[in-house]
């Protein structure tokens, strides 16, 4: 990407690097319409977020930030959270955020985030509030330290927690010391074991930073398989430079989606074939990839397959990725259903009422997903991608802001939306 500014000159940064041509990855979608826009279009994207009528995708996952406090001081942090005593939203304010999501987007998936949500003493009550309002999946985004306490995990499960998004950057503590400034692998493993005991699904979420943990991409997948079916999959996040960043990133400090896919194939010795990884049907194709698998004898058997088509893309034919053009709204509905179904925990107790129930339970126990999301920073932000975003942060006044734009900071650390929301 090359950008030119009258004040700052020309800047370029790598977007896509590897063996998959961008034109073969691109996927066309028919845009969705925002039925209840919260804000008017006045200055144009990205200054009118709320969502406005120019946005092209519904909410798949809504993030509610329940705190800006944290019990770690990580090298990389979207929120630039701190160990301290910052003000937190009240339960009434969080209820209003839940209600705002329901009004704007209906029963989408909820992720409670921060900061570190588990530093709040009333997190079980916040979870129960979301479940009582009939949000199907309520997930907690966490570093897992407090979940090493089984009694605490039991309280979260009783409140209705179905899934955790677990920060998981590698399989040895040298990586956590570099990225999280603390050796915490033991606590993460205990958190996974405790979640398994109480039927809470776990998604491993590695932030991949070149030169630090990109050599452990395959090891993280193998670790996830070892702890399945509690671990439902791995969701990679190539490092993005916003929040806690002190200098302009160089190209060698970035890792792109094709490079992550190549590493997955090479570091698993072909267990994850390249053609099992597909572009998304919900967000913009340049934002992510995903693949679905079944675990058999400790290995992964692909369920998804990406077919490369040689014909040109038209409304009547498949696009260059071999996938039909889809309605954006349909893609969002499929994504919501998949996450709610596949990222929640496996029930170990209860009576199986039929052979079909037994089959479905067996399929879920053996299901495993691998995905990645390349978040944008100020140097590589693309407004076309922003308009297709389906992951939205809920502000205190009930607006829905695309995740990347909410977290975007300029070269001086100034934020468009985050700092104004607290």
C-alpha positions as a Markdown table, in Angstrom:
| # | Residue | x | y | z |
|---|---|---|---|---|
| 1 | Unk | 0.0 | 0.0 | 0.0 |
| 2 | Unk | 1.3 | 3.4 | -1.0 |
| 3 | Unk | -0.1 | 6.6 | 0.7 |
| 4 | Unk | 0.7 | 10.2 | -0.1 |
| 5 | Unk | -0.1 | 13.1 | 2.3 |
| 6 | Unk | 0.5 | 16.8 | 1.5 |
| 7 | Unk | 2.0 | 17.2 | 5.0 |
| 8 | Unk | 3.9 | 14.0 | 5.5 |
| 9 | Unk | 4.9 | 12.9 | 2.1 |
| 10 | Unk | 4.7 | 9.3 | 0.7 |
| 11 | Unk | 4.7 | 6.2 | 2.8 |
| 12 | Unk | 4.4 | 2.5 | 1.8 |
| 13 | Unk | 3.9 | -0.7 | 3.7 |
| 14 | Unk | 3.6 | -4.4 | 2.9 |
| 15 | Unk | 0.0 | -5.8 | 2.8 |
| 16 | Unk | 0.3 | -9.2 | 1.2 |
| 17 | Unk | 3.4 | -11.3 | 0.9 |
| 18 | Unk | 3.6 | -14.9 | 0.0 |
| 19 | Unk | 2.6 | -17.6 | -2.5 |
| 20 | Unk | -1.1 | -16.8 | -2.8 |
| 21 | Unk | -1.9 | -14.0 | -5.4 |
| 22 | Unk | -4.2 | -11.3 | -4.0 |
| 23 | Unk | -6.4 | -11.5 | -7.1 |
| 24 | Unk | -7.0 | -15.2 | -6.3 |
| 25 | Unk | -8.0 | -14.5 | -2.7 |
| 26 | Unk | -10.4 | -11.6 | -3.3 |
| 27 | Unk | -14.0 | -12.4 | -2.8 |
| 28 | Unk | -17.0 | -10.3 | -4.0 |
| 29 | Unk | -20.0 | -9.8 | -1.8 |
| 30 | Unk | -23.3 | -8.0 | -2.2 |
| 31 | Unk | -23.3 | -5.4 | 0.6 |
| 32 | Unk | -25.6 | -5.4 | 3.6 |
| 33 | Unk | -27.7 | -2.4 | 4.6 |
| 34 | Unk | -27.6 | -1.0 | 8.1 |
| 35 | Unk | -31.3 | -0.8 | 9.0 |
| 36 | Unk | -30.9 | 1.4 | 12.1 |
| 37 | Unk | -27.9 | 3.7 | 11.5 |
| 38 | Unk | -26.8 | 5.4 | 14.8 |
| 39 | Unk | -24.9 | 8.2 | 13.2 |
| 40 | Unk | -25.2 | 10.5 | 10.1 |
| 41 | Unk | -22.7 | 10.7 | 7.3 |
| 42 | Unk | -21.1 | 14.2 | 7.7 |
| 43 | Unk | -17.3 | 13.9 | 7.4 |
| 44 | Unk | -17.2 | 10.5 | 5.8 |
| 45 | Unk | -15.4 | 7.3 | 6.7 |
| 46 | Unk | -13.8 | 6.8 | 9.3 |
| 47 | Unk | -15.1 | 9.8 | 11.2 |
| 48 | Unk | -18.9 | 9.1 | 11.3 |
| 49 | Unk | -18.8 | 5.6 | 12.9 |
| 50 | Unk | -21.8 | 4.5 | 14.9 |
| 51 | Unk | -22.7 | 2.6 | 12.5 |
| 52 | Unk | -23.6 | 4.9 | 9.6 |
| 53 | Unk | -25.5 | 4.1 | 6.5 |
| 54 | Unk | -22.3 | 3.8 | 4.5 |
| 55 | Unk | -21.2 | 0.7 | 6.4 |
| 56 | Unk | -21.6 | -2.5 | 4.4 |
| 57 | Unk | -21.8 | -5.3 | 7.0 |
| 58 | Unk | -23.9 | -6.2 | 10.0 |
| 59 | Unk | -22.4 | -7.0 | 13.5 |
| 60 | Unk | -21.2 | -10.6 | 13.9 |
| 61 | Unk | -19.4 | -10.0 | 17.2 |
| 62 | Unk | -19.9 | -7.0 | 19.5 |
| 63 | Unk | -17.2 | -6.2 | 22.0 |
| 64 | Unk | -18.1 | -4.7 | 25.3 |
| 65 | Unk | -15.1 | -3.4 | 27.2 |
| 66 | Unk | -15.9 | -3.9 | 30.9 |
| 67 | Unk | -12.6 | -2.4 | 32.2 |
| 68 | Unk | -9.4 | -0.7 | 31.1 |
| 69 | Unk | -7.5 | -2.1 | 34.0 |
| 70 | Unk | -5.3 | -5.1 | 33.6 |
| 71 | Unk | -3.1 | -7.5 | 35.7 |
| 72 | Unk | -0.3 | -7.5 | 33.0 |
| 73 | Unk | 1.8 | -4.9 | 31.2 |
| 74 | Unk | 2.2 | -6.5 | 27.8 |
| 75 | Unk | 4.6 | -5.3 | 25.1 |
| 76 | Unk | 1.8 | -5.3 | 22.6 |
| 77 | Unk | -1.7 | -4.2 | 23.7 |
| 78 | Unk | -4.6 | -3.0 | 21.5 |
| 79 | Unk | -6.1 | -1.1 | 24.5 |
| 80 | Unk | -2.9 | 0.2 | 26.0 |
| 81 | Unk | -4.3 | -1.1 | 29.3 |
| 82 | Unk | -2.5 | -0.6 | 32.6 |
| 83 | Unk | -2.2 | -2.1 | 36.0 |
| 84 | Unk | -4.1 | 0.5 | 38.0 |
| 85 | Unk | -7.4 | 1.8 | 39.3 |
| 86 | Unk | -9.1 | 3.3 | 36.2 |
| 87 | Unk | -12.8 | 4.0 | 36.3 |
| 88 | Unk | -14.9 | 1.1 | 35.0 |
| 89 | Unk | -18.4 | 1.2 | 33.5 |
| 90 | Unk | -21.2 | 0.5 | 36.0 |
| 91 | Unk | -23.6 | -2.4 | 35.6 |
| 92 | Unk | -26.3 | -0.1 | 34.5 |
| 93 | Unk | -23.9 | 1.3 | 31.8 |
| 94 | Unk | -23.0 | -2.2 | 30.6 |
| 95 | Unk | -26.7 | -3.1 | 30.5 |
| 96 | Unk | -27.3 | -0.1 | 28.2 |
| 97 | Unk | -24.5 | -1.3 | 26.0 |
| 98 | Unk | -26.1 | -4.8 | 25.8 |
| 99 | Unk | -29.4 | -3.1 | 24.9 |
| 100 | Unk | -27.8 | -1.0 | 22.3 |
| 101 | Unk | -26.3 | -4.0 | 20.6 |
| 102 | Unk | -29.7 | -5.8 | 20.7 |
| 103 | Unk | -31.4 | -2.8 | 19.1 |
| 104 | Unk | -28.9 | -2.3 | 16.4 |
| 105 | Unk | -27.8 | -5.9 | 15.6 |
| 106 | Unk | -30.1 | -8.4 | 17.3 |
| 107 | Unk | -28.7 | -11.5 | 18.9 |
| 108 | Unk | -25.1 | -11.4 | 17.7 |
| 109 | Unk | -22.2 | -12.9 | 19.6 |
| 110 | Unk | -20.9 | -10.9 | 22.6 |
| 111 | Unk | -17.2 | -10.7 | 23.6 |
| 112 | Unk | -16.5 | -9.1 | 27.0 |
| 113 | Unk | -13.1 | -7.5 | 26.7 |
| 114 | Unk | -11.0 | -4.7 | 28.2 |
| 115 | Unk | -8.4 | -4.4 | 29.7 |
| 116 | Unk | -8.6 | -7.7 | 31.5 |
| 117 | Unk | -12.2 | -8.6 | 32.3 |
| 118 | Unk | -11.4 | -10.9 | 35.1 |
| 119 | Unk | -10.0 | -8.0 | 37.3 |
| 120 | Unk | -13.7 | -7.1 | 37.8 |
| 121 | Unk | -15.2 | -8.7 | 40.9 |
| 122 | Unk | -18.7 | -8.7 | 39.3 |
| 123 | Unk | -17.8 | -10.4 | 36.0 |
| 124 | Unk | -20.1 | -13.3 | 36.7 |
| 125 | Unk | -23.0 | -10.8 | 37.0 |
| 126 | Unk | -22.1 | -9.2 | 33.7 |
| 127 | Unk | -22.0 | -12.6 | 32.0 |
| 128 | Unk | -25.4 | -13.5 | 33.5 |
| 129 | Unk | -26.8 | -10.2 | 32.3 |
| 130 | Unk | -25.9 | -11.0 | 28.7 |
| 131 | Unk | -27.3 | -14.6 | 28.9 |
| 132 | Unk | -30.5 | -13.3 | 30.5 |
| 133 | Unk | -30.9 | -11.0 | 27.5 |
| 134 | Unk | -30.7 | -14.1 | 25.3 |
| 135 | Unk | -27.4 | -13.4 | 23.6 |
| 136 | Unk | -26.4 | -16.9 | 22.5 |
| 137 | Unk | -22.6 | -16.8 | 22.9 |
| 138 | Unk | -21.1 | -14.7 | 25.7 |
| 139 | Unk | -17.3 | -15.0 | 25.5 |
| 140 | Unk | -14.6 | -13.5 | 27.7 |
| 141 | Unk | -11.4 | -12.2 | 26.1 |
| 142 | Unk | -8.7 | -13.0 | 28.8 |
| 143 | Unk | -5.0 | -13.6 | 29.5 |
| 144 | Unk | -6.2 | -16.6 | 31.6 |
| 145 | Unk | -4.3 | -15.8 | 34.8 |
| 146 | Unk | -7.3 | -15.7 | 37.1 |
| 147 | Unk | -8.8 | -18.8 | 35.4 |
| 148 | Unk | -6.0 | -20.9 | 36.9 |
| 149 | Unk | -8.3 | -20.8 | 40.0 |
| 150 | Unk | -10.9 | -23.6 | 39.4 |
| 151 | Unk | -13.3 | -22.1 | 41.9 |
| 152 | Unk | -13.4 | -18.9 | 39.9 |
| 153 | Unk | -14.0 | -20.8 | 36.6 |
| 154 | Unk | -16.9 | -22.6 | 38.3 |
| 155 | Unk | -18.5 | -19.2 | 39.1 |
| 156 | Unk | -18.2 | -18.1 | 35.5 |
| 157 | Unk | -19.7 | -21.3 | 34.2 |
| 158 | Unk | -22.6 | -21.0 | 36.6 |
| 159 | Unk | -23.2 | -17.5 | 35.2 |
| 160 | Unk | -23.5 | -18.9 | 31.7 |
| 161 | Unk | -20.1 | -18.4 | 30.2 |
| 162 | Unk | -19.7 | -20.6 | 27.1 |
| 163 | Unk | -16.3 | -19.6 | 25.7 |
| 164 | Unk | -13.1 | -17.9 | 26.4 |
| 165 | Unk | -10.7 | -16.2 | 23.9 |
| 166 | Unk | -7.4 | -17.1 | 25.5 |
| 167 | Unk | -4.3 | -15.0 | 24.9 |
| 168 | Unk | -1.8 | -17.8 | 23.9 |
| 169 | Unk | 1.4 | -16.8 | 22.2 |
| 170 | Unk | 3.5 | -19.9 | 22.3 |
| 171 | Unk | 4.4 | -23.1 | 24.1 |
| 172 | Unk | 7.3 | -21.9 | 26.2 |
| 173 | Unk | 7.8 | -19.1 | 28.7 |
| 174 | Unk | 10.6 | -17.3 | 26.8 |
| 175 | Unk | 7.9 | -16.0 | 24.5 |
| 176 | Unk | 5.6 | -14.8 | 27.3 |
| 177 | Unk | 8.5 | -13.1 | 29.0 |
| 178 | Unk | 9.1 | -11.1 | 25.7 |
| 179 | Unk | 5.5 | -10.4 | 24.8 |
| 180 | Unk | 3.8 | -10.3 | 28.2 |
| 181 | Unk | 6.7 | -9.4 | 30.5 |
| 182 | Unk | 5.9 | -12.4 | 32.7 |
| 183 | Unk | 6.2 | -16.2 | 32.6 |
| 184 | Unk | 2.6 | -17.4 | 32.6 |
| 185 | Unk | 2.4 | -20.6 | 30.5 |
| 186 | Unk | 1.6 | -22.7 | 33.6 |
| 187 | Unk | -1.4 | -20.4 | 34.5 |
| 188 | Unk | -2.7 | -20.7 | 30.9 |
| 189 | Unk | -2.5 | -24.5 | 30.9 |
| 190 | Unk | -4.4 | -24.6 | 34.3 |
| 191 | Unk | -7.0 | -22.2 | 32.8 |
| 192 | Unk | -7.6 | -24.6 | 29.9 |
| 193 | Unk | -7.8 | -27.6 | 32.2 |
| 194 | Unk | -10.3 | -25.8 | 34.5 |
| 195 | Unk | -12.4 | -24.7 | 31.6 |
| 196 | Unk | -12.5 | -28.3 | 30.4 |
| 197 | Unk | -13.8 | -29.4 | 33.8 |
| 198 | Unk | -16.7 | -26.9 | 33.6 |
| 199 | Unk | -17.7 | -27.2 | 29.9 |
| 200 | Unk | -16.3 | -23.9 | 28.7 |
| 201 | Unk | -14.8 | -23.8 | 25.2 |
| 202 | Unk | -11.4 | -22.3 | 24.7 |
| 203 | Unk | -10.0 | -20.6 | 21.6 |
| 204 | Unk | -6.3 | -20.1 | 21.6 |
| 205 | Unk | -5.4 | -16.5 | 20.4 |
| 206 | Unk | -1.7 | -16.0 | 19.5 |
| 207 | Unk | -0.4 | -12.6 | 18.6 |
| 208 | Unk | 2.2 | -13.5 | 16.0 |
| 209 | Unk | 5.3 | -11.2 | 16.0 |
| 210 | Unk | 8.2 | -11.9 | 13.5 |
| 211 | Unk | 11.4 | -13.0 | 15.2 |
| 212 | Unk | 9.6 | -13.8 | 18.5 |
| 213 | Unk | 7.0 | -16.6 | 18.0 |
| 214 | Unk | 6.4 | -17.0 | 14.2 |
| 215 | Unk | 8.5 | -20.3 | 14.5 |
| 216 | Unk | 5.9 | -21.8 | 16.9 |
| 217 | Unk | 2.8 | -21.5 | 14.7 |
| 218 | Unk | 2.7 | -25.2 | 14.1 |
| 219 | Unk | 3.5 | -26.0 | 17.7 |
| 220 | Unk | 0.6 | -23.9 | 18.9 |
| 221 | Unk | -1.8 | -25.9 | 16.6 |
| 222 | Unk | -0.4 | -29.2 | 18.0 |
| 223 | Unk | -0.8 | -27.9 | 21.5 |
| 224 | Unk | -4.5 | -27.1 | 20.7 |
| 225 | Unk | -5.1 | -30.5 | 19.3 |
| 226 | Unk | -3.6 | -32.1 | 22.5 |
| 227 | Unk | -6.1 | -30.2 | 24.6 |
| 228 | Unk | -9.1 | -30.7 | 22.4 |
| 229 | Unk | -12.1 | -30.9 | 22.7 |
| 230 | Unk | -11.8 | -28.2 | 25.4 |
| 231 | Unk | -9.7 | -26.2 | 22.9 |
| 232 | Unk | -12.0 | -25.6 | 20.0 |
| 233 | Unk | -9.4 | -24.0 | 17.7 |
| 234 | Unk | -6.7 | -21.4 | 17.2 |
| 235 | Unk | -7.3 | -17.9 | 16.0 |
| 236 | Unk | -4.0 | -16.2 | 14.9 |
| 237 | Unk | -3.6 | -12.5 | 15.0 |
| 238 | Unk | -0.6 | -11.1 | 13.0 |
| 239 | Unk | 0.8 | -8.2 | 15.0 |
| 240 | Unk | -0.7 | -4.8 | 14.3 |
| 241 | Unk | 1.0 | -1.6 | 15.4 |
| 242 | Unk | -1.5 | 0.4 | 17.4 |
| 243 | Unk | -2.1 | 1.0 | 21.1 |
| 244 | Unk | 1.4 | 0.5 | 22.6 |
| 245 | Unk | 3.8 | 1.3 | 19.8 |
| 246 | Unk | 6.8 | 3.6 | 19.9 |
| 247 | Unk | 8.0 | 3.7 | 16.3 |
| 248 | Unk | 7.0 | 3.3 | 12.7 |
| 249 | Unk | 7.0 | -0.5 | 11.9 |
| 250 | Unk | 9.3 | -1.8 | 9.2 |
| 251 | Unk | 8.2 | -4.4 | 6.7 |
| 252 | Unk | 10.3 | -7.0 | 8.3 |
| 253 | Unk | 8.4 | -6.4 | 11.6 |
| 254 | Unk | 5.1 | -7.5 | 9.9 |
| 255 | Unk | 3.7 | -10.9 | 9.0 |
| 256 | Unk | 0.9 | -11.1 | 6.4 |
| 257 | Unk | -1.9 | -13.6 | 6.1 |
| 258 | Unk | -0.3 | -15.6 | 3.3 |
| 259 | Unk | 2.9 | -15.9 | 5.4 |
| 260 | Unk | 0.8 | -17.3 | 8.3 |
| 261 | Unk | -0.9 | -19.7 | 6.0 |
| 262 | Unk | 2.4 | -20.9 | 4.5 |
| 263 | Unk | 3.8 | -21.3 | 8.0 |
| 264 | Unk | 0.8 | -23.4 | 9.0 |
| 265 | Unk | 1.4 | -25.7 | 6.1 |
| 266 | Unk | 5.1 | -26.0 | 6.5 |
| 267 | Unk | 5.3 | -26.2 | 10.3 |
| 268 | Unk | 2.6 | -28.9 | 10.5 |
| 269 | Unk | 4.4 | -30.9 | 7.8 |
| 270 | Unk | 1.4 | -30.6 | 5.5 |
| 271 | Unk | -1.2 | -31.7 | 8.1 |
| 272 | Unk | -2.9 | -28.3 | 7.2 |
| 273 | Unk | -2.9 | -28.2 | 3.4 |
| 274 | Unk | -2.9 | -24.7 | 1.8 |
| 275 | Unk | -6.2 | -25.4 | 0.0 |
| 276 | Unk | -8.0 | -26.1 | 3.3 |
| 277 | Unk | -7.7 | -22.4 | 4.2 |
| 278 | Unk | -10.4 | -20.1 | 2.7 |
| 279 | Unk | -11.3 | -16.4 | 2.5 |
| 280 | Unk | -14.1 | -15.2 | 4.8 |
| 281 | Unk | -17.7 | -14.9 | 3.8 |
| 282 | Unk | -18.4 | -12.2 | 6.4 |
| 283 | Unk | -15.7 | -9.6 | 6.6 |
| 284 | Unk | -13.5 | -8.3 | 3.7 |
| 285 | Unk | -11.4 | -11.0 | 2.1 |
| 286 | Unk | -8.2 | -9.2 | 2.9 |
| 287 | Unk | -9.0 | -9.4 | 6.6 |
| 288 | Unk | -8.9 | -13.1 | 7.5 |
| 289 | Unk | -8.8 | -16.7 | 6.6 |
| 290 | Unk | -10.4 | -19.8 | 8.1 |
| 291 | Unk | -10.3 | -23.6 | 7.9 |
| 292 | Unk | -12.4 | -26.3 | 9.5 |
| 293 | Unk | -11.1 | -29.8 | 10.5 |
| 294 | Unk | -11.9 | -33.0 | 12.2 |
| 295 | Unk | -9.5 | -34.5 | 14.7 |
| 296 | Unk | -8.6 | -38.1 | 14.0 |
| 297 | Unk | -5.8 | -40.0 | 15.7 |
| 298 | Unk | -4.3 | -36.8 | 17.0 |
| 299 | Unk | -4.1 | -35.2 | 13.5 |
| 300 | Unk | -6.4 | -32.9 | 11.5 |
| 301 | Unk | -8.5 | -34.0 | 8.5 |
| 302 | Unk | -9.6 | -31.0 | 6.4 |
| 303 | Unk | -13.3 | -30.4 | 6.0 |
| 304 | Unk | -13.0 | -27.1 | 4.0 |
| 305 | Unk | -11.3 | -26.9 | 0.6 |
| 306 | Unk | -10.6 | -23.8 | -1.5 |
| 307 | Unk | -10.8 | -24.4 | -5.3 |
| 308 | Unk | -9.0 | -22.1 | -7.6 |
| 309 | Unk | -11.1 | -21.1 | -10.6 |
| 310 | Unk | -9.5 | -20.0 | -13.9 |
| 311 | Unk | -12.4 | -18.0 | -15.2 |
| 312 | Unk | -13.1 | -14.3 | -14.6 |
| 313 | Unk | -15.4 | -13.2 | -11.8 |
| 314 | Unk | -19.0 | -12.4 | -12.7 |
| 315 | Unk | -22.3 | -12.2 | -11.0 |
| 316 | Unk | -23.2 | -15.5 | -12.6 |
| 317 | Unk | -20.0 | -17.4 | -12.0 |
| 318 | Unk | -17.6 | -18.3 | -9.2 |
| 319 | Unk | -15.0 | -15.7 | -8.3 |
| 320 | Unk | -11.3 | -16.3 | -8.6 |
| 321 | Unk | -11.2 | -18.1 | -5.2 |
| 322 | Unk | -13.7 | -20.6 | -6.6 |
| 323 | Unk | -16.4 | -19.3 | -4.2 |
| 324 | Unk | -19.8 | -18.0 | -5.2 |
| 325 | Unk | -20.6 | -14.3 | -4.7 |
| 326 | Unk | -22.5 | -14.1 | -1.5 |
| 327 | Unk | -24.8 | -11.7 | 0.2 |
| 328 | Unk | -22.8 | -10.0 | 3.0 |
| 329 | Unk | -25.8 | -10.4 | 5.4 |
| 330 | Unk | -25.9 | -14.1 | 4.7 |
| 331 | Unk | -22.1 | -14.3 | 5.4 |
| 332 | Unk | -22.6 | -12.5 | 8.7 |
| 333 | Unk | -25.4 | -14.9 | 9.7 |
| 334 | Unk | -23.3 | -17.9 | 8.9 |
| 335 | Unk | -20.3 | -16.5 | 10.8 |
| 336 | Unk | -22.4 | -15.8 | 13.9 |
| 337 | Unk | -23.9 | -19.3 | 13.8 |
| 338 | Unk | -20.5 | -21.0 | 13.3 |
| 339 | Unk | -18.8 | -19.1 | 16.2 |
| 340 | Unk | -21.7 | -19.8 | 18.6 |
| 341 | Unk | -21.8 | -23.4 | 17.7 |
| 342 | Unk | -18.1 | -24.3 | 17.3 |
| 343 | Unk | -16.4 | -22.1 | 19.9 |
| 344 | Unk | -18.6 | -23.0 | 22.8 |
| 345 | Unk | -17.8 | -25.8 | 25.2 |
| 346 | Unk | -18.6 | -29.5 | 24.7 |
| 347 | Unk | -21.2 | -30.8 | 27.1 |
| 348 | Unk | -20.0 | -33.9 | 28.9 |
| 349 | Unk | -23.1 | -34.5 | 30.9 |
| 350 | Unk | -26.7 | -35.1 | 30.1 |
| 351 | Unk | -28.8 | -37.7 | 28.5 |
| 352 | Unk | -28.5 | -38.4 | 24.8 |
| 353 | Unk | -32.0 | -38.6 | 23.4 |
| 354 | Unk | -31.3 | -40.2 | 20.0 |
| 355 | Unk | -28.7 | -41.6 | 17.7 |
| 356 | Unk | -28.7 | -38.3 | 15.8 |
| 357 | Unk | -27.9 | -36.4 | 19.0 |
| 358 | Unk | -25.1 | -38.7 | 19.6 |
| 359 | Unk | -23.7 | -38.2 | 16.1 |
| 360 | Unk | -23.9 | -34.4 | 16.4 |
| 361 | Unk | -22.2 | -34.5 | 19.8 |
| 362 | Unk | -19.4 | -36.7 | 18.3 |
| 363 | Unk | -18.9 | -34.3 | 15.4 |
| 364 | Unk | -18.6 | -31.3 | 17.8 |
| 365 | Unk | -16.1 | -33.1 | 20.0 |
| 366 | Unk | -13.9 | -33.8 | 17.0 |
| 367 | Unk | -14.3 | -30.4 | 15.4 |
| 368 | Unk | -11.3 | -28.0 | 15.3 |
| 369 | Unk | -11.0 | -24.6 | 13.6 |
| 370 | Unk | -8.0 | -22.6 | 12.5 |
| 371 | Unk | -8.4 | -18.9 | 11.6 |
| 372 | Unk | -6.6 | -15.6 | 11.5 |
| 373 | Unk | -7.6 | -11.9 | 11.6 |
| 374 | Unk | -5.2 | -9.3 | 10.3 |
| 375 | Unk | -6.2 | -6.1 | 12.1 |
| 376 | Unk | -5.3 | -2.7 | 10.6 |
| 377 | Unk | -3.2 | 0.0 | 12.0 |
| 378 | Unk | -2.7 | 3.6 | 10.9 |
| 379 | Unk | 0.0 | 2.7 | 8.4 |
| 380 | Unk | -2.0 | 0.0 | 6.5 |
| 381 | Unk | -5.6 | 1.0 | 7.1 |
| 382 | Unk | -7.9 | 0.5 | 4.1 |
| 383 | Unk | -11.3 | 2.2 | 4.3 |
| 384 | Unk | -12.9 | -0.5 | 2.0 |
| 385 | Unk | -12.0 | -3.1 | 4.6 |
| 386 | Unk | -13.3 | -0.8 | 7.4 |
| 387 | Unk | -16.7 | -0.6 | 5.7 |
| 388 | Unk | -16.9 | -4.4 | 5.5 |
| 389 | Unk | -16.0 | -4.9 | 9.2 |
| 390 | Unk | -18.3 | -7.2 | 11.3 |
| 391 | Unk | -16.5 | -6.9 | 14.6 |
| 392 | Unk | -17.7 | -3.8 | 16.4 |
| 393 | Unk | -16.8 | -2.3 | 19.8 |
| 394 | Unk | -19.8 | -0.8 | 21.7 |
| 395 | Unk | -19.2 | 2.7 | 23.1 |
| 396 | Unk | -20.6 | 4.0 | 26.3 |
| 397 | Unk | -23.2 | 6.0 | 24.4 |
| 398 | Unk | -24.3 | 2.9 | 22.4 |
| 399 | Unk | -22.5 | 3.4 | 19.1 |
| 400 | Unk | -20.9 | 0.5 | 17.3 |
| 401 | Unk | -17.4 | 1.2 | 16.0 |
| 402 | Unk | -15.4 | -1.2 | 13.7 |
| 403 | Unk | -12.7 | -2.8 | 15.8 |
| 404 | Unk | -9.7 | -1.5 | 13.8 |
| 405 | Unk | -10.9 | 2.1 | 13.7 |
| 406 | Unk | -11.8 | 2.0 | 17.4 |
| 407 | Unk | -8.3 | 1.0 | 18.3 |
| 408 | Unk | -6.5 | 3.1 | 15.6 |
| 409 | Unk | -3.8 | 5.5 | 16.9 |
| 410 | Unk | -1.7 | 7.9 | 14.9 |
| 411 | Unk | 2.1 | 8.2 | 15.0 |
| 412 | Unk | 1.8 | 10.2 | 18.2 |
| 413 | Unk | -0.5 | 7.7 | 20.0 |
| 414 | Unk | -3.6 | 9.8 | 19.6 |
| 415 | Unk | -6.9 | 7.8 | 19.1 |
| 416 | Unk | -9.9 | 8.5 | 16.9 |
| 417 | Unk | -12.4 | 6.9 | 19.3 |
| 418 | Unk | -10.9 | 4.8 | 22.2 |
| 419 | Unk | -9.7 | 7.6 | 24.4 |
| 420 | Unk | -12.9 | 9.6 | 23.8 |
| 421 | Unk | -14.9 | 6.7 | 25.1 |
| 422 | Unk | -13.4 | 6.6 | 28.6 |
